[in-house]
Amino acid sequence: RVLSLELNKDRDVERIHGSGINTLDIEPVEGRYMLSGGSDGVIVLYDLENLSRKPSYTCKALCSVGRSHPDVHRFSVETVQWYPHDTGMFTSSSFDKTLKIWDTNTLQPADVFHFEGTVYSHHMSPVATKHCLIAVGTKSPKVQLCDLKSGSCSHILQGHRQEVLAVSWSPRHEYVLATASADSRVKLWDVRRASGCLTTLDQHNGEKSKASSEAANTAHNGRVNGLCYTNDGLHLLTIGTDDRMRLWNSSTGENTLVNYGKVRNESRKGLKFTISCGCNPEFAFVPYDSTIAVYTIFTGELITMLRGHYSTVNCCVFQPSFQELYSGSKDCNILAWIPALREPLPDDISEQSLPQQPLNPAYEDAWSSSDDEG
């Protein structure tokens, strides 16, 4: 289904934003409600379900925190995220140096955290049961951990040298956090440890640093501005302004050396890319200028480029139940990409009389049926 993703001609997402869309999130409980955050500070909440039951429909905006809302973010919203366990709460962070916790029903902030610098990224663990920590990456090299229970930002992780552009909790271990910084480094932390840092990812897997005088491990030769775990938490994908994407074994910290070719990335801030869920093989969807590049994660193959936006794509989010993709762009549009449905054949044509289509190699059956191989 993912290999046949195309722009959905029958589904529109209601256009509310008057400026670029930086961030999208679909709640994991039902997969029905989506949040978007814009560069003018506006947040919109959509219902993705087709309530009209007609083949062509528009996903309606249910409500929004607009410019006239007393608690609207003053500057660009960089990250929105649903509370992982129910839809009654969501979070947003902004260049106005705040992280806000919203009550979905009243659209009022239940809590606001203030920081010294712009906030690039925040994330709540999708699997945590023993903590309610929100990791926050800001202009400061210190990673902040805000506790939803106590309402305080008590915990700080120190080790980066420049601003922290992306943060992501492991979907496998609730205390493990990955952070990416403009200092070319990606660090993995266990937030229970006093020292915090478990490892600093090294693109050379320890080979180069022995010889060179610079012993510092770097993940990229540029700012690292995007991170995404695979859904099983066993691998971590990172992206940097060196136009490279790298896949890491998240338990050993090893660079798997998958080559994705040149992945153009000129973003001055965090890049919001995503990984499919429930596919085999899994795919990465990466904003690439005004398109979205689709890669197979473990082979590095560029499968396709999804074209439809008029301007830079800033973010995309995957809907696993229906294997759909939504993307947000500087052109103020949110586009829905859905698998192309195969046209039903008229009854009077038998399958045999049709010219045989060459099978897409990704669908081919690679099993051997001969017994002598084993």
N, C-alpha and C positions, 0 to 999 in steps of 0.2 A: 504493500500500500504506500509506503513512504517513497518508493522508487517512482511512483506515478503521481506524486503530489503536483497539483496545479492550482492556479488561482481560481477560486470558486466564483463562478459567474452568477450563482444564485443566492449568494449570501453576502450581505453588506454588514459592516459594523458601523453603527450610527456615528456620524462625524460630529464630535462635540469640541475636540481640542482645536484651539485657534493657533497653536504653535506646535513645534516638534514633539514627538512622543519618545520618551527616553527609556521607559521601563514598563513591562507587562508581567502580570502574574495570574495564574489560574488556580483557584483553591483546590487542594488535594482531596477534600472530603467527597464532593459530588462531581467535581470537574465541570461545574455549571457556571460559576460566576468568575468574571475576569476584572482585574484592576488595571488601570493605566495611569501613568504619571507623566506630566508634560513639562516642557522647559519654561512654561509660564507659571509653574507651581500648582496647576490644576490637577485634581485626581478624579477619575471617572470610574464608576462601577457598572459593568454590563452583565446582562443575562444572555448567555450564549444559546439557551434552549430555543428551539423553534416553536413558539407558542401558537403561531398562526396555523401550523400544520400545512402550510402551502409550500410548494417546492422552492419558490423564491421568497426570501424573507430578510429582514434586517434584525440584527442582534441589538436590542434596545438598551440604551443607557438607563439604568434604574435611578441613579442619583449621582451627584457630583459635588466635590468640594471646589466651588468655582471662585473666581476672582473676588466676588463680593462676600464670600464666606469669612466671618471674623477670624477664623483660625487657619485660613489658607496659607500654604508655604509662600514666603516672600520671593524666593528664587526657585530655580529649576529643581524639580523632583527627580532624583537620580535612581532611587530604588523604591518599589512598592512590594510588599509581601503580605500574603494572608497569614494569619495565625495558623500553624499547621494542623491544629486539632479541631477547630470549628470555625464557622464563617462569621461569628459574632464580633470578631476583632480583626483589624489589619494594621499594618505598620507602613510608615513612609519616612524617607530621609531625603535631605535637600541640601543644596548649596547655601541655604540660609543658616547652616550650622546646627540644625535640629533634627532629631528623630522623634516622630510622633506616633503614639499608640492610639488608634481610633476605635470607638465603639461603632460598629457597622450600622446598628439600628438608629442611633441618634445623629450619626455623623459628627460627633463631638470628640475632641481628644480626651482620652482617659488619663494620659500621661504625656509629658514632653521632656526629652533629654536634650540638654544644651552642650555644645562642644566649642572648642576654641577655634577650630577651622572648618572649612567646608566638608560635608560628608559625601564621600564617593559611593559607599556601598554599605549595606548592612544585611545580616542574615540570621534567621532563627533556625535551630536544628529541626529537621523534619522528624527525627526519631527520639529526641530527648524525653525521658520520663522523670529524671532526677534533678534536672535544672531548667530554669527559664531564662537562659542568658541570650542576649542579642549581641552578636559580634558586630563591631562598627569600625569601618576603615575611613580615616579622615586625612586631612592635610598633615597631621602630626604622624611621625613614624611609629608612635605607640598605638597598638591595637586596643580599643576599649571594649570592655564587656559590660553591658548594662543588664541588671537583674530586674526582670519584670515583677518578681515577687516583692522585692524591697523597694523598687523604684530608684535604686542608686546605681551609679557607675563606679563600683568599688574596685573592679579588677582591671589591671593593665598588663598587656604582654609587650615586653621590650626586646628589641633585637633588630628591627628594620632601621635603615638610615634615612629613608625618605618616605614620602606620603604613601599611604596604603590604599591601593586603587580597587582591590576586590577581596572579598572574604567569603568563605563557604565552609559550613560544617560538613563533616563526613556523614553520609547517610547510613554508615555502618557502625560507627563508634561514637556515642553521644558526646564524649569529651574531646574529640579530635577536631581541630579547626585548621583550615588551610588559608593562608593570606598571601597576597601578591602585591608587590610594591614597585614604585618607580626606581628603586635601587637595584633592579634586575633580579631580585631574589624572590623565591617562593619558600615560605616556611610552613612546616607542619608543627602544631602545638598540641600538647595535652594540657588542657586548662586546669587540671588538678595539681599539676607539678609546680613547685616553687620556681624552677628555672623556666618552665613553660615549654621552651622549644625542643621538639623531638629531633627535627632534622631540617637542614637547609638543602633544597634540591639542587643537584649539580648536573648541568647538561653534559658534562664530560665523564660522568660516572667515576670520578676520582682519578682519571687517567692524566689529565693535563696539569692538575694542580700540584702534583708531585714535582714536575719539572719546572713549572713557572714559579716566579717569586710570589705571585699573587695567589695566596692560598684560599681566598674567599670563593665559596661556591656560588655560581650564578646559574639561574634557570634559563635566562635569555640574555642576548646582548643588547638590551634596550629596556624600556619600561615594561613591566609585566602588568597588563591591565585587564586580564580576564582569566577566570578559573571556573571549572565545572567538573564535578565528580560524575563518574558513571553511576547508574542507579544502584548497583550492588556495592558501591564504595571501594571497589578493588583498584580502580584506576582514576587518575586525575588528569584532566586536559587543561593545558595552560596556553595562553596566547600573549604575544609580546609585540612591541613596536619594531622588533627586528624582522617583522613579516614572517614569523615562524609560529607554528603551533606544535606543542610537544605533548606526548602522552607518557605519563609516569605510572609506575607501579606504586600504589600509595602505601603499601606496607613496607617495601624495601627502600623506597625513594629512588628507585632506578629509572633512568631515562630509557624507555623502550625503543627509542630510535626509529619510530615510525616516521616516514617522510611524507608530509602533506604538500610539499612544494611551497611556493610563495603564497602566504596568506596575508594579503595586503591589509594593513592595520595602521591607520593614521590617527586613531582616536586619542585625544588629549586627556580622556578620563577613562572610567571603567567601560569595558565592552561587554554587553550582555548577550552571550551566546548560550545555546542550550543543547542538550543531548536527548535523543529519543528514549522512549521507555517501552519495554515489552517487544522490541523488534529483535530479529536475529538476521544479519548482524545489526549492531547499534550504529546510529548515525549521529554526526554533529552538524548542527545548523548554525552557520557563522555569518553575521552581517558582513557584507563585502561590498563597499560603496553602496550603490542603489539596488544591489541584489542580495540574495542569501545563498551562500555556497553550502552544498550538502556533501559531506565527506563520510566514507565508512571509517569508523574509528580505528579499527585494528589493522587495516591495510593501507590507510592514507589516501585511498582513491577518491578523487573528486567526481562525484556521481552526476551532479547537475547544478545549474545556477537558476534559482527561482527569480524571474524578472517580472516586475509589476509596479514597483514603487518608482516615484519620480525623483526622489532625492535620497540622501544617505539613510540607510537602515540602521537604527540604533539598538534594536532589541528584538528577540523572538522568544516565543514560549510554546512548548509542545503540550498537546492535550492527549494523554495516553489512551483514554477509553476509545476514542474514535480515530486515533493516529492522525490528528490534524495539527496544523501549525498556524500560529498567529504571529504577525510581525508588525512592529511600529516604526515609523520613519519620521524624518525631519519634514516630510511633505504633509504632516498632520493626519495621515491616514493609518488605519489599522486594517491589514488585509488578512483574509482567511484563506489558507491553502489546504485543499482536501484531496484525498486520493481520487484520481479519475475513475469513474465507474465504467466498466466495459459495456458497450452497447449490446442490448439483447439482439440475438439473430432472429430475423423473420422466420416463421415456422417452415416455409417452403424451401429454405436453403439448408442443405445438410452441411455439417462441419467439414466433411471430406472435400467438398467441391471448392472450399475457400483456399486461396493461396496461403501456404504455411508461413506464419510470421516467425522470423528468427527469435529464439528465446533470449530475453535479457540474461546475461551471464549470471547475474546475482540470483536469478530464480532457478538456475539449472540444478539438477540433482547430481551431486558429486559422489553419491554412494556407489561402491562397486558391488555387483551382485555375484561375482564369481567366487567360488569357495576356495580356489587354489591360492588366493592372496594371503590368507591368514596362516 
